[in-house]
Amino acid sequence: MTVLTANCPAAPRSSPSFWTRLRTASALARQRHALACMDDDMLRDIGLTRSQAMTEARRPFWDAPRHWRA
C-alpha cells in the first residue's frame, strides 16, 4: 500500500494549552522586567535606547509578539 502525503493538507494546529500560555506570559513578564533593569551600557550593547527599553518594559504581559502566539 502506498501512502501519498505530498497533496494532503497540513493538519490543523491546536491552540496552545492554558499552561503553555501561562508559561509564555510568565517568561515575557520576566524578560520585560530584566530589560527595565538593564543599565545604559547593556542597552547600547543590544542596540536599544533607554526610551525604547522602557516602552517595551511597560507593555502588559498579555501583549506578546505575534510570532509567540502562533
ChimeraX attribute file (.defattr): number of C-alpha atoms within 10 A of each C-alpha:
attribute: neighborCount
match mode: 1-to-1
recipient: residues
	/A:1	3
	/A:2	4
	/A:3	5
	/A:4	7
	/A:5	8
	/A:6	7
	/A:7	6
	/A:8	7
	/A:9	7
	/A:10	8
	/A:11	6
	/A:12	6
	/A:13	7
	/A:14	6
	/A:15	10
	/A:16	11
	/A:17	9
	/A:18	9
	/A:19	9
	/A:20	11
	/A:21	15
	/A:22	14
	/A:23	12
	/A:24	17
	/A:25	18
	/A:26	14
	/A:27	13
	/A:28	21
	/A:29	20
	/A:30	14
	/A:31	14
	/A:32	20
	/A:33	15
	/A:34	12
	/A:35	18
	/A:36	18
	/A:37	14
	/A:38	13
	/A:39	10
	/A:40	12
	/A:41	12
	/A:42	13
	/A:43	17
	/A:44	12
	/A:45	9
	/A:46	8
	/A:47	10
	/A:48	15
	/A:49	15
	/A:50	16
	/A:51	9
	/A:52	12
	/A:53	19
	/A:54	16
	/A:55	12
	/A:56	14
	/A:57	20
	/A:58	12
	/A:59	13
	/A:60	12
	/A:61	17
	/A:62	13
	/A:63	11
	/A:64	14
	/A:65	9
	/A:66	7
	/A:67	6
	/A:68	10
	/A:69	11
	/A:70	8
